[in-house]
Amino acid sequence: MRPYWVEKRLQPNPSIRKFEHEFTHSGLSEGGGKLLLTVKEITVHYNKVDAIRNISIEVEEGEIVTLIGSNGAGKTTTLRTISGLNHPTTGEIWFADKRIDQFPPEKVNKAGIAQVPENRRVFPYMTVAENLEMGAFLRRDEEEMNQNLAEVFTHFPILKSRQKQMAGTMSGGEQQMLAMGRALMSNPKLLLLDEPSLGLSPIMCLEIAKIIRDIHSQGRTIVLVEQNARLALALAQKGYVLETGNIVLQGDAKELRDNEKVKKAYLGG
């Protein structure tokens, strides 16, 4: 028997059920067929402990790919390794036909990968505008930067009206929007989202999910780590299930939603 808090966490929210139905029937892009990111059998250690073991992931251009699993499964470590914050002990990472697994984070970002970290990590004593400028720190193409800023304000109108506000005074949902906007300011080919709904109300979770859908509809490729597996599998075309540092299941998101093991462990089935 699962503890009460686990049972409560797994109970599907009616709003998410509605979103799941609407979104999975909305003509979602299936990806472009060309591989953008290839993670080949990477192992990552923290000191002498394996955090992830022989992880392999493929992401096609135009896809949303999700990584689901319990806390400590290795999802965040996988994202941090793709973005250059960790380096694999073994294995390779290829992005846009370049090997990047030994790149420092700034070089990974310049290559076209941006990560929105867990818990948002905005700069609290800087304004909204200054946070967005930090996302474009490595860029010099002012005209395109202005176009990206316009894109950010289209996705997140509240940021346009709050440009002079200190980021630390914003709500959790607003900070999440700012963190996502900051990442978009680097004009990434691949956007890594780490737990974007963490700590947010159900209504704000759905708002963030709709924004992720809109960002994707404009051609962005996304790798999504999300505690809410039902929502993640509704957004994604493909998924990987991690347990204790290993991939134990992978495949089409719809197939994973219908998988009995996934239902029981992550969907409250």
C-alpha positions as CSV (number, residue, x, y, z in Angstrom):
1,M,0.0,0.0,0.0
2,R,1.3,3.4,-1.0
3,P,1.4,6.2,1.7
4,Y,-1.4,8.7,1.8
5,W,0.8,11.6,0.5
6,V,1.9,9.4,-2.5
7,E,-1.8,8.6,-3.3
8,K,-2.7,12.2,-3.1
9,R,0.1,13.3,-5.4
10,L,-0.9,10.8,-8.0
11,Q,-4.6,11.9,-8.1
12,P,-5.2,13.5,-11.5
13,N,-6.2,17.1,-11.4
14,P,-9.5,17.6,-13.4
15,S,-8.0,20.7,-15.1
16,I,-5.0,18.7,-16.2
17,R,-7.2,16.0,-17.5
18,K,-9.1,18.6,-19.6
19,F,-5.8,20.0,-20.9
20,E,-4.4,16.6,-21.6
21,H,-7.5,15.8,-23.8
22,E,-7.4,19.1,-25.6
23,F,-3.7,19.2,-26.2
24,T,-3.2,15.6,-27.4
25,H,-5.9,16.2,-30.0
26,S,-4.6,19.6,-31.2
27,G,-2.5,18.6,-34.2
28,L,0.9,18.7,-32.4
29,S,4.0,18.7,-34.6
30,E,5.7,15.3,-34.7
31,G,9.2,16.6,-35.2
32,G,11.3,17.1,-38.3
33,G,13.0,13.7,-38.5
34,K,16.5,15.1,-38.3
35,L,18.4,14.3,-35.1
36,L,19.3,17.5,-33.2
37,L,20.6,16.0,-30.0
38,T,22.1,12.5,-29.5
39,V,23.2,11.4,-26.0
40,K,25.2,8.2,-26.3
41,E,25.6,5.9,-23.3
42,I,26.7,8.6,-20.9
43,T,27.6,7.8,-17.3
44,V,28.1,10.7,-14.8
45,H,29.6,10.4,-11.3
46,Y,29.3,12.6,-8.3
47,N,32.6,11.7,-6.5
48,K,32.6,7.9,-6.8
49,V,28.8,7.5,-7.0
50,D,27.0,6.9,-10.3
51,A,24.3,9.5,-10.8
52,I,23.3,8.2,-14.2
53,R,24.5,5.1,-16.0
54,N,24.7,4.4,-19.8
55,I,21.9,6.9,-20.6
56,S,21.1,7.2,-24.3
57,I,18.6,9.8,-25.6
58,E,17.7,11.0,-29.1
59,V,15.9,14.3,-29.8
60,E,14.7,15.2,-33.3
61,E,14.3,18.8,-34.5
62,G,10.8,20.1,-33.6
63,E,10.1,17.6,-30.9
64,I,9.2,17.8,-27.3
65,V,10.9,15.0,-25.5
66,T,10.2,14.4,-21.8
67,L,12.1,12.7,-19.0
68,I,10.0,11.4,-16.2
69,G,10.8,9.6,-13.0
70,S,10.9,10.0,-9.2
71,N,13.2,12.4,-7.3
72,G,16.8,11.3,-7.5
73,A,16.2,9.3,-10.7
74,G,18.8,11.3,-12.6
75,K,16.7,13.7,-14.7
76,T,18.3,16.9,-13.6
77,T,21.8,15.4,-13.8
78,T,21.0,14.5,-17.4
79,L,20.0,18.0,-18.3
80,R,23.0,19.5,-16.4
81,T,25.3,17.2,-18.4
82,I,23.7,18.2,-21.7
83,S,24.2,21.9,-20.8
84,G,27.8,21.4,-19.8
85,L,27.5,21.9,-16.0
86,N,28.5,18.3,-15.6
87,H,30.8,16.3,-17.8
88,P,30.3,12.6,-18.4
89,T,32.8,10.0,-17.2
90,T,32.0,7.9,-20.3
91,G,29.9,8.4,-23.4
92,E,29.3,11.2,-25.9
93,I,26.9,14.0,-26.5
94,W,26.3,15.3,-30.0
95,F,24.4,18.4,-30.9
96,A,23.8,19.7,-34.4
97,D,26.5,17.4,-35.7
98,K,29.1,18.6,-33.1
99,R,30.4,16.7,-30.1
100,I,29.8,18.9,-27.1
101,D,30.3,16.7,-24.0
102,Q,33.5,18.4,-23.0
103,F,32.3,22.0,-23.8
104,P,32.0,24.5,-20.9
105,P,28.5,25.8,-20.3
106,E,29.0,29.1,-22.1
107,K,30.2,27.2,-25.2
108,V,27.2,24.9,-25.0
109,N,24.9,27.9,-24.8
110,K,26.6,29.6,-27.7
111,A,26.1,26.4,-29.7
112,G,22.4,26.8,-29.3
113,I,21.3,25.1,-26.0
114,A,19.6,27.0,-23.1
115,Q,18.5,25.6,-19.8
116,V,15.8,26.8,-17.5
117,P,16.9,25.5,-14.1
118,E,14.8,23.9,-11.4
119,N,13.5,26.5,-8.9
120,R,13.9,29.2,-11.6
121,R,17.1,30.8,-10.3
122,V,16.4,34.3,-11.4
123,F,18.7,37.1,-10.3
124,P,16.5,38.5,-7.4
125,Y,18.3,41.9,-7.0
126,M,18.1,42.7,-10.7
127,T,15.1,44.0,-12.6
128,V,13.1,41.9,-15.1
129,A,14.8,43.8,-18.0
130,E,18.2,43.1,-16.6
131,N,17.5,39.4,-16.1
132,L,16.4,39.2,-19.8
133,E,19.5,41.0,-20.8
134,M,21.6,38.4,-19.0
135,G,20.0,35.7,-21.2
136,A,21.6,37.5,-24.2
137,F,24.9,38.1,-22.6
138,L,26.9,36.1,-25.2
139,R,25.2,37.7,-28.2
140,R,26.2,40.7,-30.3
141,D,23.4,40.6,-33.0
142,E,21.3,43.5,-31.7
143,E,18.6,43.3,-34.3
144,E,17.9,39.6,-33.7
145,M,18.1,40.2,-29.9
146,N,15.3,42.8,-30.3
147,Q,13.3,40.2,-32.3
148,N,13.8,37.7,-29.5
149,L,12.7,40.2,-26.9
150,A,9.5,40.8,-28.8
151,E,9.0,37.1,-28.9
152,V,9.5,36.9,-25.1
153,F,7.0,39.7,-24.6
154,T,4.5,37.9,-26.9
155,H,4.7,34.7,-24.8
156,F,4.9,36.6,-21.5
157,P,3.1,39.9,-21.7
158,I,3.4,40.4,-17.9
159,L,7.2,40.8,-18.3
160,K,6.8,43.7,-20.6
161,S,4.7,45.6,-18.0
162,R,7.1,44.6,-15.2
163,Q,10.4,45.5,-16.8
164,K,11.5,47.7,-13.9
165,Q,10.4,45.4,-11.2
166,M,13.0,43.6,-9.1
167,A,12.8,39.9,-10.0
168,G,12.9,38.8,-6.3
169,T,9.6,40.5,-5.6
170,M,7.7,38.5,-8.3
171,S,5.5,35.5,-7.6
172,G,6.7,32.0,-8.3
173,G,4.7,31.7,-11.5
174,E,6.0,35.1,-12.7
175,Q,9.6,34.1,-11.9
176,Q,9.1,30.9,-13.9
177,M,8.0,33.0,-16.8
178,L,11.0,35.3,-16.4
179,A,13.4,32.3,-16.3
180,M,11.9,30.9,-19.5
181,G,12.1,34.3,-21.1
182,R,15.7,34.7,-20.1
183,A,16.5,31.4,-21.7
184,L,14.7,32.4,-24.9
185,M,16.9,35.5,-25.1
186,S,19.8,33.3,-26.2
187,N,17.7,32.2,-29.2
188,P,18.3,28.5,-28.5
189,K,17.8,25.7,-31.0
190,L,17.1,23.4,-28.0
191,L,15.4,24.5,-24.8
192,L,15.9,22.4,-21.6
193,L,13.2,22.9,-19.0
194,D,13.8,21.5,-15.5
195,E,10.6,21.1,-13.5
196,P,8.8,24.2,-14.8
197,S,5.6,23.5,-12.8
198,L,7.4,22.9,-9.5
199,G,5.8,24.8,-6.6
200,L,3.1,26.4,-8.8
201,S,-0.6,26.4,-8.3
202,P,-2.7,24.1,-10.7
203,I,-3.9,27.1,-12.6
204,M,-0.4,28.5,-13.1
205,C,0.8,25.0,-14.1
206,L,-1.7,24.9,-16.9
207,E,-0.7,28.5,-17.9
208,I,3.0,27.4,-18.1
209,A,2.0,24.3,-20.1
210,K,0.2,26.4,-22.6
211,I,3.2,28.7,-23.0
212,I,5.4,25.6,-23.5
213,R,3.0,24.5,-26.3
214,D,3.1,27.9,-27.9
215,I,7.0,28.1,-27.8
216,H,7.1,24.7,-29.4
217,S,4.6,25.7,-32.1
218,Q,7.0,28.4,-33.2
219,G,9.7,25.8,-34.0
220,R,11.6,25.3,-30.8
221,T,12.8,21.9,-29.8
222,I,12.3,21.1,-26.1
223,V,13.6,18.6,-23.6
224,L,11.2,18.7,-20.6
225,V,11.8,17.3,-17.1
226,E,8.6,17.5,-15.2
227,Q,7.3,16.2,-11.9
228,N,3.7,16.1,-13.3
229,A,4.0,13.0,-15.6
230,R,0.5,13.3,-16.9
231,L,1.1,16.9,-18.0
232,A,4.6,16.0,-19.4
233,L,3.3,13.1,-21.5
234,A,0.4,15.3,-22.8
235,L,2.9,17.9,-24.0
236,A,5.6,15.5,-25.4
237,Q,5.8,13.3,-28.5
238,K,8.3,11.0,-26.9
239,G,9.4,10.1,-23.4
240,Y,12.0,8.3,-21.3
241,V,11.4,6.9,-17.9
242,L,14.3,7.1,-15.5
243,E,14.8,5.0,-12.3
244,T,17.9,5.2,-10.1
245,G,20.0,6.6,-12.9
246,N,18.9,4.2,-15.6
247,I,16.4,4.4,-18.4
248,V,13.9,1.7,-17.8
249,L,11.3,2.6,-20.5
250,Q,11.2,4.8,-23.6
251,G,8.9,5.4,-26.5
252,D,6.0,7.3,-27.9
253,A,4.3,9.5,-25.3
254,K,0.9,8.0,-25.9
255,E,2.3,4.5,-25.5
256,L,3.9,5.5,-22.2
257,R,0.6,7.0,-21.0
258,D,-1.1,3.6,-21.7
259,N,1.7,1.6,-20.2
260,E,0.5,-0.2,-17.0
261,K,3.7,0.3,-15.1
262,V,3.8,4.1,-15.9
263,K,0.1,4.4,-15.0
264,K,0.7,2.7,-11.6
265,A,3.9,4.6,-10.7
266,Y,3.3,8.0,-12.1
267,L,-0.3,8.6,-13.3
268,G,-2.3,7.2,-10.4
269,G,-3.7,4.4,-12.5
